[in-house]
Amino acid sequence: MNPDTIKTLLLYSLAFNYALLIIWFCIFSFAHDWLYQLHKRWFHFSSETFDVFHYAGMAAYKIGIILLNIAPLVALWLLYP
């Protein structure tokens, strides 16, 4: 694989992952009560704990996007302009 192919792949991956993160945030924000009731059937925790789990998950996912998509993409852009 040449660097241009890898850059294109990382850009598509970055777009897909950020779209997924935005969809997750929108569902969490606009359908919070429905989502909480759905998860409450299987797991018994408070609404605050539910919020903490989702925000921590979104933060971990965003850190993964930065480390696995943005950092290599920037490195390739710096090495192969």
Jmol script that loads the backbone (N, CA, C; Angstrom):
load data "model"
ATOM      1  N   MET A   1       0.841  -1.194   0.000  1.00  0.00           N
ATOM      2  CA  MET A   1       0.000   0.000   0.000  1.00  0.00           C
ATOM      3  C   MET A   1       0.880   1.249   0.000  1.00  0.00           C
ATOM      4  N   ASN A   2       0.486   2.170  -0.800  1.00  0.00           N
ATOM      5  CA  ASN A   2       1.232   3.414  -0.801  1.00  0.00           C
ATOM      6  C   ASN A   2       0.608   4.389   0.213  1.00  0.00           C
ATOM      7  N   PRO A   3       1.317   5.447   0.578  1.00  0.00           N
ATOM      8  CA  PRO A   3       0.828   6.381   1.597  1.00  0.00           C
ATOM      9  C   PRO A   3      -0.486   7.073   1.229  1.00  0.00           C
ATOM     10  N   ASP A   4      -0.703   7.324  -0.056  1.00  0.00           N
ATOM     11  CA  ASP A   4      -1.952   7.985  -0.456  1.00  0.00           C
ATOM     12  C   ASP A   4      -3.163   7.090  -0.197  1.00  0.00           C
ATOM     13  N   THR A   5      -3.018   5.811  -0.413  1.00  0.00           N
ATOM     14  CA  THR A   5      -4.104   4.870  -0.136  1.00  0.00           C
ATOM     15  C   THR A   5      -4.400   4.814   1.362  1.00  0.00           C
ATOM     16  N   ILE A   6      -3.350   4.795   2.158  1.00  0.00           N
ATOM     17  CA  ILE A   6      -3.533   4.748   3.613  1.00  0.00           C
ATOM     18  C   ILE A   6      -4.177   6.041   4.106  1.00  0.00           C
ATOM     19  N   LYS A   7      -3.773   7.178   3.547  1.00  0.00           N
ATOM     20  CA  LYS A   7      -4.393   8.459   3.925  1.00  0.00           C
ATOM     21  C   LYS A   7      -5.888   8.455   3.600  1.00  0.00           C
ATOM     22  N   THR A   8      -6.239   7.954   2.430  1.00  0.00           N
ATOM     23  CA  THR A   8      -7.645   7.883   2.036  1.00  0.00           C
ATOM     24  C   THR A   8      -8.422   6.961   2.966  1.00  0.00           C
ATOM     25  N   LEU A   9      -7.854   5.816   3.285  1.00  0.00           N
ATOM     26  CA  LEU A   9      -8.492   4.880   4.196  1.00  0.00           C
ATOM     27  C   LEU A   9      -8.696   5.500   5.576  1.00  0.00           C
ATOM     28  N   LEU A  10      -7.694   6.205   6.082  1.00  0.00           N
ATOM     29  CA  LEU A  10      -7.820   6.857   7.386  1.00  0.00           C
ATOM     30  C   LEU A  10      -8.859   7.979   7.369  1.00  0.00           C
ATOM     31  N   LEU A  11      -8.957   8.697   6.259  1.00  0.00           N
ATOM     32  CA  LEU A  11      -9.975   9.743   6.151  1.00  0.00           C
ATOM     33  C   LEU A  11     -11.383   9.158   6.157  1.00  0.00           C
ATOM     34  N   TYR A  12     -11.592   8.072   5.415  1.00  0.00           N
ATOM     35  CA  TYR A  12     -12.902   7.412   5.423  1.00  0.00           C
ATOM     36  C   TYR A  12     -13.223   6.852   6.805  1.00  0.00           C
ATOM     37  N   SER A  13     -12.235   6.273   7.442  1.00  0.00           N
ATOM     38  CA  SER A  13     -12.426   5.735   8.784  1.00  0.00           C
ATOM     39  C   SER A  13     -12.743   6.851   9.779  1.00  0.00           C
ATOM     40  N   LEU A  14     -12.069   7.963   9.640  1.00  0.00           N
ATOM     41  CA  LEU A  14     -12.322   9.112  10.509  1.00  0.00           C
ATOM     42  C   LEU A  14     -13.744   9.631  10.326  1.00  0.00           C
ATOM     43  N   ALA A  15     -14.176   9.762   9.088  1.00  0.00           N
ATOM     44  CA  ALA A  15     -15.533  10.236   8.818  1.00  0.00           C
ATOM     45  C   ALA A  15     -16.578   9.265   9.364  1.00  0.00           C
ATOM     46  N   PHE A  16     -16.374   7.976   9.152  1.00  0.00           N
ATOM     47  CA  PHE A  16     -17.321   6.972   9.640  1.00  0.00           C
ATOM     48  C   PHE A  16     -17.398   6.986  11.163  1.00  0.00           C
ATOM     49  N   ASN A  17     -16.245   7.026  11.819  1.00  0.00           N
ATOM     50  CA  ASN A  17     -16.226   6.987  13.279  1.00  0.00           C
ATOM     51  C   ASN A  17     -16.833   8.243  13.900  1.00  0.00           C
ATOM     52  N   TYR A  18     -16.565   9.415  13.330  1.00  0.00           N
ATOM     53  CA  TYR A  18     -17.184  10.632  13.861  1.00  0.00           C
ATOM     54  C   TYR A  18     -18.686  10.647  13.599  1.00  0.00           C
ATOM     55  N   ALA A  19     -19.121  10.121  12.466  1.00  0.00           N
ATOM     56  CA  ALA A  19     -20.563  10.020  12.203  1.00  0.00           C
ATOM     57  C   ALA A  19     -21.223   9.111  13.231  1.00  0.00           C
ATOM     58  N   LEU A  20     -20.592   7.997  13.539  1.00  0.00           N
ATOM     59  CA  LEU A  20     -21.109   7.080  14.548  1.00  0.00           C
ATOM     60  C   LEU A  20     -21.164   7.748  15.921  1.00  0.00           C
ATOM     61  N   LEU A  21     -20.136   8.513  16.260  1.00  0.00           N
ATOM     62  CA  LEU A  21     -20.112   9.224  17.541  1.00  0.00           C
ATOM     63  C   LEU A  21     -21.219  10.272  17.602  1.00  0.00           C
ATOM     64  N   ILE A  22     -21.454  10.984  16.533  1.00  0.00           N
ATOM     65  CA  ILE A  22     -22.509  11.999  16.497  1.00  0.00           C
ATOM     66  C   ILE A  22     -23.888  11.346  16.586  1.00  0.00           C
ATOM     67  N   ILE A  23     -24.074  10.220  15.908  1.00  0.00           N
ATOM     68  CA  ILE A  23     -25.360   9.501  16.005  1.00  0.00           C
ATOM     69  C   ILE A  23     -25.583   9.023  17.435  1.00  0.00           C
ATOM     70  N   TRP A  24     -24.543   8.475  18.060  1.00  0.00           N
ATOM     71  CA  TRP A  24     -24.645   8.029  19.447  1.00  0.00           C
ATOM     72  C   TRP A  24     -25.041   9.186  20.356  1.00  0.00           C
ATOM     73  N   PHE A  25     -24.398  10.337  20.189  1.00  0.00           N
ATOM     74  CA  PHE A  25     -24.714  11.496  21.016  1.00  0.00           C
ATOM     75  C   PHE A  25     -26.144  11.980  20.781  1.00  0.00           C
ATOM     76  N   CYS A  26     -26.574  12.000  19.523  1.00  0.00           N
ATOM     77  CA  CYS A  26     -27.940  12.462  19.222  1.00  0.00           C
ATOM     78  C   CYS A  26     -28.989  11.521  19.804  1.00  0.00           C
ATOM     79  N   ILE A  27     -28.775  10.227  19.662  1.00  0.00           N
ATOM     80  CA  ILE A  27     -29.724   9.275  20.258  1.00  0.00           C
ATOM     81  C   ILE A  27     -29.731   9.416  21.764  1.00  0.00           C
ATOM     82  N   PHE A  28     -28.564   9.551  22.357  1.00  0.00           N
ATOM     83  CA  PHE A  28     -28.472   9.713  23.806  1.00  0.00           C
ATOM     84  C   PHE A  28     -29.148  10.999  24.258  1.00  0.00           C
ATOM     85  N   SER A  29     -29.008  12.063  23.505  1.00  0.00           N
ATOM     86  CA  SER A  29     -29.581  13.354  23.901  1.00  0.00           C
ATOM     87  C   SER A  29     -31.090  13.425  23.682  1.00  0.00           C
ATOM     88  N   PHE A  30     -31.536  12.985  22.509  1.00  0.00           N
ATOM     89  CA  PHE A  30     -32.942  13.174  22.151  1.00  0.00           C
ATOM     90  C   PHE A  30     -33.849  12.027  22.584  1.00  0.00           C
ATOM     91  N   ALA A  31     -33.302  10.846  22.813  1.00  0.00           N
ATOM     92  CA  ALA A  31     -34.114   9.703  23.232  1.00  0.00           C
ATOM     93  C   ALA A  31     -33.590   9.140  24.551  1.00  0.00           C
ATOM     94  N   HIS A  32     -33.199  10.021  25.445  1.00  0.00           N
ATOM     95  CA  HIS A  32     -32.575   9.617  26.701  1.00  0.00           C
ATOM     96  C   HIS A  32     -33.494   8.725  27.537  1.00  0.00           C
ATOM     97  N   ASP A  33     -34.737   9.149  27.715  1.00  0.00           N
ATOM     98  CA  ASP A  33     -35.643   8.383  28.570  1.00  0.00           C
ATOM     99  C   ASP A  33     -35.938   7.006  27.988  1.00  0.00           C
ATOM    100  N   TRP A  34     -36.172   6.943  26.690  1.00  0.00           N
ATOM    101  CA  TRP A  34     -36.431   5.659  26.051  1.00  0.00           C
ATOM    102  C   TRP A  34     -35.219   4.735  26.179  1.00  0.00           C
ATOM    103  N   LEU A  35     -34.032   5.285  25.944  1.00  0.00           N
ATOM    104  CA  LEU A  35     -32.804   4.504  26.026  1.00  0.00           C
ATOM    105  C   LEU A  35     -32.555   4.025  27.449  1.00  0.00           C
ATOM    106  N   TYR A  36     -32.844   4.886  28.417  1.00  0.00           N
ATOM    107  CA  TYR A  36     -32.672   4.503  29.818  1.00  0.00           C
ATOM    108  C   TYR A  36     -33.636   3.378  30.188  1.00  0.00           C
ATOM    109  N   GLN A  37     -34.881   3.482  29.773  1.00  0.00           N
ATOM    110  CA  GLN A  37     -35.857   2.431  30.072  1.00  0.00           C
ATOM    111  C   GLN A  37     -35.466   1.102  29.404  1.00  0.00           C
ATOM    112  N   LEU A  38     -34.917   1.178  28.213  1.00  0.00           N
ATOM    113  CA  LEU A  38     -34.478  -0.024  27.511  1.00  0.00           C
ATOM    114  C   LEU A  38     -33.352  -0.725  28.275  1.00  0.00           C
ATOM    115  N   HIS A  39     -32.372   0.039  28.732  1.00  0.00           N
ATOM    116  CA  HIS A  39     -31.244  -0.542  29.453  1.00  0.00           C
ATOM    117  C   HIS A  39     -31.605  -0.920  30.882  1.00  0.00           C
ATOM    118  N   LYS A  40     -32.589  -0.254  31.435  1.00  0.00           N
ATOM    119  CA  LYS A  40     -32.987  -0.521  32.822  1.00  0.00           C
ATOM    120  C   LYS A  40     -33.577  -1.924  32.971  1.00  0.00           C
ATOM    121  N   ARG A  41     -34.086  -2.498  31.889  1.00  0.00           N
ATOM    122  CA  ARG A  41     -34.621  -3.860  31.941  1.00  0.00           C
ATOM    123  C   ARG A  41     -33.541  -4.882  32.286  1.00  0.00           C
ATOM    124  N   TRP A  42     -32.337  -4.659  31.768  1.00  0.00           N
ATOM    125  CA  TRP A  42     -31.251  -5.616  31.960  1.00  0.00           C
ATOM    126  C   TRP A  42     -30.328  -5.248  33.108  1.00  0.00           C
ATOM    127  N   PHE A  43     -30.099  -3.956  33.301  1.00  0.00           N
ATOM    128  CA  PHE A  43     -29.164  -3.491  34.319  1.00  0.00           C
ATOM    129  C   PHE A  43     -29.906  -2.579  35.274  1.00  0.00           C
ATOM    130  N   HIS A  44     -29.699  -2.765  36.544  1.00  0.00           N
ATOM    131  CA  HIS A  44     -30.389  -1.959  37.546  1.00  0.00           C
ATOM    132  C   HIS A  44     -29.430  -0.891  38.080  1.00  0.00           C
ATOM    133  N   PHE A  45     -29.524   0.294  37.501  1.00  0.00           N
ATOM    134  CA  PHE A  45     -28.729   1.427  37.967  1.00  0.00           C
ATOM    135  C   PHE A  45     -29.525   2.703  37.789  1.00  0.00           C
ATOM    136  N   SER A  46     -29.051   3.753  38.435  1.00  0.00           N
ATOM    137  CA  SER A  46     -29.775   5.022  38.405  1.00  0.00           C
ATOM    138  C   SER A  46     -29.541   5.742  37.078  1.00  0.00           C
ATOM    139  N   SER A  47     -30.325   6.773  36.876  1.00  0.00           N
ATOM    140  CA  SER A  47     -30.192   7.576  35.663  1.00  0.00           C
ATOM    141  C   SER A  47     -28.834   8.277  35.616  1.00  0.00           C
ATOM    142  N   GLU A  48     -28.347   8.709  36.766  1.00  0.00           N
ATOM    143  CA  GLU A  48     -27.035   9.371  36.812  1.00  0.00           C
ATOM    144  C   GLU A  48     -25.908   8.413  36.430  1.00  0.00           C
ATOM    145  N   THR A  49     -26.000   7.180  36.909  1.00  0.00           N
ATOM    146  CA  THR A  49     -24.994   6.180  36.557  1.00  0.00           C
ATOM    147  C   THR A  49     -25.059   5.857  35.067  1.00  0.00           C
ATOM    148  N   PHE A  50     -26.259   5.783  34.538  1.00  0.00           N
ATOM    149  CA  PHE A  50     -26.457   5.558  33.107  1.00  0.00           C
ATOM    150  C   PHE A  50     -25.783   6.668  32.300  1.00  0.00           C
ATOM    151  N   ASP A  51     -25.971   7.916  32.733  1.00  0.00           N
ATOM    152  CA  ASP A  51     -25.343   9.048  32.041  1.00  0.00           C
ATOM    153  C   ASP A  51     -23.821   8.963  32.097  1.00  0.00           C
ATOM    154  N   VAL A  52     -23.292   8.600  33.272  1.00  0.00           N
ATOM    155  CA  VAL A  52     -21.838   8.494  33.423  1.00  0.00           C
ATOM    156  C   VAL A  52     -21.274   7.427  32.491  1.00  0.00           C
ATOM    157  N   PHE A  53     -21.956   6.272  32.412  1.00  0.00           N
ATOM    158  CA  PHE A  53     -21.485   5.210  31.517  1.00  0.00           C
ATOM    159  C   PHE A  53     -21.448   5.679  30.065  1.00  0.00           C
ATOM    160  N   HIS A  54     -22.486   6.367  29.644  1.00  0.00           N
ATOM    161  CA  HIS A  54     -22.526   6.798  28.238  1.00  0.00           C
ATOM    162  C   HIS A  54     -21.509   7.895  27.947  1.00  0.00           C
ATOM    163  N   TYR A  55     -21.384   8.870  28.839  1.00  0.00           N
ATOM    164  CA  TYR A  55     -20.397   9.917  28.602  1.00  0.00           C
ATOM    165  C   TYR A  55     -18.973   9.372  28.650  1.00  0.00           C
ATOM    166  N   ALA A  56     -18.715   8.434  29.548  1.00  0.00           N
ATOM    167  CA  ALA A  56     -17.389   7.815  29.597  1.00  0.00           C
ATOM    168  C   ALA A  56     -17.134   6.993  28.336  1.00  0.00           C
ATOM    169  N   GLY A  57     -18.160   6.298  27.860  1.00  0.00           N
ATOM    170  CA  GLY A  57     -18.019   5.540  26.616  1.00  0.00           C
ATOM    171  C   GLY A  57     -17.750   6.441  25.430  1.00  0.00           C
ATOM    172  N   MET A  58     -18.466   7.561  25.360  1.00  0.00           N
ATOM    173  CA  MET A  58     -18.233   8.508  24.267  1.00  0.00           C
ATOM    174  C   MET A  58     -16.841   9.108  24.351  1.00  0.00           C
ATOM    175  N   ALA A  59     -16.384   9.406  25.557  1.00  0.00           N
ATOM    176  CA  ALA A  59     -15.037   9.962  25.725  1.00  0.00           C
ATOM    177  C   ALA A  59     -13.973   8.952  25.316  1.00  0.00           C
ATOM    178  N   ALA A  60     -14.138   7.701  25.730  1.00  0.00           N
ATOM    179  CA  ALA A  60     -13.175   6.663  25.353  1.00  0.00           C
ATOM    180  C   ALA A  60     -13.172   6.445  23.839  1.00  0.00           C
ATOM    181  N   TYR A  61     -14.351   6.465  23.232  1.00  0.00           N
ATOM    182  CA  TYR A  61     -14.449   6.287  21.784  1.00  0.00           C
ATOM    183  C   TYR A  61     -13.763   7.446  21.052  1.00  0.00           C
ATOM    184  N   LYS A  62     -13.961   8.659  21.554  1.00  0.00           N
ATOM    185  CA  LYS A  62     -13.335   9.828  20.928  1.00  0.00           C
ATOM    186  C   LYS A  62     -11.819   9.779  21.074  1.00  0.00           C
ATOM    187  N   ILE A  63     -11.324   9.351  22.225  1.00  0.00           N
ATOM    188  CA  ILE A  63      -9.877   9.201  22.400  1.00  0.00           C
ATOM    189  C   ILE A  63      -9.341   8.148  21.443  1.00  0.00           C
ATOM    190  N   GLY A  64     -10.093   7.064  21.260  1.00  0.00           N
ATOM    191  CA  GLY A  64      -9.690   6.046  20.293  1.00  0.00           C
ATOM    192  C   GLY A  64      -9.633   6.584  18.879  1.00  0.00           C
ATOM    193  N   ILE A  65     -10.599   7.424  18.518  1.00  0.00           N
ATOM    194  CA  ILE A  65     -10.590   8.039  17.190  1.00  0.00           C
ATOM    195  C   ILE A  65      -9.350   8.913  17.013  1.00  0.00           C
ATOM    196  N   ILE A  66      -9.038   9.680  18.035  1.00  0.00           N
ATOM    197  CA  ILE A  66      -7.876  10.573  17.954  1.00  0.00           C
ATOM    198  C   ILE A  66      -6.584   9.769  17.823  1.00  0.00           C
ATOM    199  N   LEU A  67      -6.454   8.728  18.659  1.00  0.00           N
ATOM    200  CA  LEU A  67      -5.211   7.954  18.647  1.00  0.00           C
ATOM    201  C   LEU A  67      -5.061   7.052  17.430  1.00  0.00           C
ATOM    202  N   LEU A  68      -6.167   6.507  16.942  1.00  0.00           N
ATOM    203  CA  LEU A  68      -6.074   5.515  15.869  1.00  0.00           C
ATOM    204  C   LEU A  68      -6.372   6.052  14.472  1.00  0.00           C
ATOM    205  N   ASN A  69      -6.941   7.258  14.388  1.00  0.00           N
ATOM    206  CA  ASN A  69      -7.233   7.827  13.069  1.00  0.00           C
ATOM    207  C   ASN A  69      -6.507   9.150  12.835  1.00  0.00           C
ATOM    208  N   ILE A  70      -6.670  10.081  13.745  1.00  0.00           N
ATOM    209  CA  ILE A  70      -6.132  11.428  13.517  1.00  0.00           C
ATOM    210  C   ILE A  70      -4.614  11.456  13.642  1.00  0.00           C
ATOM    211  N   ALA A  71      -4.065  10.825  14.681  1.00  0.00           N
ATOM    212  CA  ALA A  71      -2.606  10.857  14.866  1.00  0.00           C
ATOM    213  C   ALA A  71      -1.859  10.217  13.693  1.00  0.00           C
ATOM    214  N   PRO A  72      -2.249   9.021  13.235  1.00  0.00           N
ATOM    215  CA  PRO A  72      -1.537   8.474  12.068  1.00  0.00           C
ATOM    216  C   PRO A  72      -1.739   9.300  10.801  1.00  0.00           C
ATOM    217  N   LEU A  73      -2.919   9.881  10.656  1.00  0.00           N
ATOM    218  CA  LEU A  73      -3.187  10.701   9.471  1.00  0.00           C
ATOM    219  C   LEU A  73      -2.308  11.950   9.460  1.00  0.00           C
ATOM    220  N   VAL A  74      -2.194  12.595  10.589  1.00  0.00           N
ATOM    221  CA  VAL A  74      -1.315  13.779  10.683  1.00  0.00           C
ATOM    222  C   VAL A  74       0.136  13.374  10.432  1.00  0.00           C
ATOM    223  N   ALA A  75       0.565  12.242  10.989  1.00  0.00           N
ATOM    224  CA  ALA A  75       1.948  11.776  10.763  1.00  0.00           C
ATOM    225  C   ALA A  75       2.192  11.530   9.275  1.00  0.00           C
ATOM    226  N   LEU A  76       1.224  10.919   8.597  1.00  0.00           N
ATOM    227  CA  LEU A  76       1.400  10.700   7.158  1.00  0.00           C
ATOM    228  C   LEU A  76       1.407  11.990   6.378  1.00  0.00           C
ATOM    229  N   TRP A  77       0.554  12.941   6.778  1.00  0.00           N
ATOM    230  CA  TRP A  77       0.551  14.233   6.091  1.00  0.00           C
ATOM    231  C   TRP A  77       1.888  14.958   6.274  1.00  0.00           C
ATOM    232  N   LEU A  78       2.504  14.809   7.440  1.00  0.00           N
ATOM    233  CA  LEU A  78       3.795  15.470   7.687  1.00  0.00           C
ATOM    234  C   LEU A  78       4.929  14.769   6.941  1.00  0.00           C
ATOM    235  N   LEU A  79       4.840  13.455   6.815  1.00  0.00           N
ATOM    236  CA  LEU A  79       5.904  12.722   6.133  1.00  0.00           C
ATOM    237  C   LEU A  79       5.774  12.752   4.608  1.00  0.00           C
ATOM    238  N   TYR A  80       4.534  12.690   4.116  1.00  0.00           N
ATOM    239  CA  TYR A  80       4.275  12.654   2.669  1.00  0.00           C
ATOM    240  C   TYR A  80       3.278  13.751   2.310  1.00  0.00           C
ATOM    241  N   PRO A  81       3.756  14.979   2.140  1.00  0.00           N
ATOM    242  CA  PRO A  81       2.818  16.091   1.841  1.00  0.00           C
ATOM    243  C   PRO A  81       2.169  16.025   0.493  1.00  0.00           C
TER     244      PRO A  81
END
end "model"
wireframe off; spacefill off
backbone 0.3
color backbone group
